[in-house]
Amino acid sequence: MQKSNKSIAGYHLLMILSSVDGEFAPAEGMLVQQYLADEFPFKIDLDDELDTIALLKPEDWKSHFEFHGQCFLEDSTEEERKKFIRFAKTLIKADDVVSDEEHTYYTLLKKLWNMN
């Protein structure tokens, strides 16, 4: 897998976080759109990134998530990671239900970034 920059890695992380419970809720979609607007003030084509995510099998999500978590870690400051974790928490709560899968991936990200 090719290393991603922080913004692209964040997109992958959020898309997986919002999908691991088997449902991509509209409220989650709005938050992902907010992230994209904040991270990409210019027009960017993410079709290839979305295709990559969409073609993942559930059994590949964890390794893909860990890879992009590492990419984000390498390209970010501690403050950027703290901000992202807060945003990720908002994302998994957006549909008013935090599934076990969402919680597992959220805590995995915190562990990857030594934020426990």
N, C-alpha and C positions, 0 to 999 in steps of 0.2 A: 504494500500500500504506500502511496506517495504521501509524504508529510504535508499537512495542511497548515495554513496560517491560522492565527488565533480566531479570526472572525468566522472562517469556514469551519474550523473545528467546533466552535461554539454552536453553529447551525446544526451540525451533525449531532452533537450532544443533546440539544434541545429537541430535535426531531425524534430521537430515540426515546428520550424521557417522556415525550408526549404520546408515544405509541406503544410503550411496553405493556400497558394495561389492556391492549387490544382495541382501544378506541381513541381516535384523534378528535377530541371535543372542540367545538367552535371557539370556546373561550381560550383554549390552548393555541389554536391557530392564530387568534388575534395577538397573543403574546409573542409568538414566533415572528409575526409580521412586525411587531414593535421592535424586536431585537434586530431584524433585518434593516429597518429604517434607521435605527441608531448606529448600527455597525457599517452600513453601506449607504452613505448619503447620496451616492451616485448610483445609476442604474447598473445592475449586475445580473448576469444570466446564471441562475443556479439550477438550471434544468439537469445538467450532468450530475450535480451533487444530489439532487432529489432522486434521480434515477438510481444512483448508487445505493442510497438509503432504501428505496422501495424494493430493490432486488435482494436485499439482505434477507436471509432466512432467520427466524427467531433464534436459532441456535448460534448464529453468528453475531447477534447484537452485542453481546458482552465484550467480545474481543474488539469489535469495531468501536464501541464506546470507550474502552480502555485506551485504544490507539489514539483516538481523537482527544481524549482527556489528557494524554501525554503531550500531544501537539499543542494544546491550549496552554498547558503548564510551561512548556519551553518558551512560548512567545508572550507570556503575560507577566505582569507584576502581581505581587501579593494582593494589592488593593483591587486589581481587575478580577482576580479569582474570587475574592470575597464578594464583590458586586455580582459576579456571575452566579455564585452559589445562592445568593439572596434571590436573584431573578429565577433561577431554577426551582427554588422552593415555591415561589409564587406560581410558576408554571404548573407544578404538580398538584397544587391546591386549586387551580383555576376552575375545575369542574366540581368542586366541593367534595371530592372523594380522592383520597390518596391510597392507591392500591399498594399491596405488598411489593409488587414489581417496581412501581415508581419509587417507593421508599428504598428498596434494595439498590437501585441504580443511583439514586441521590446520595445515599451513604457511601456507595462505591466511589463516586466522584470525590466526595470529601476525603475519603481514605487515600485515593490517588494523589491528592493535593496536600496531604498531611494536615487536614483541617479538623481532625476529630477532637 
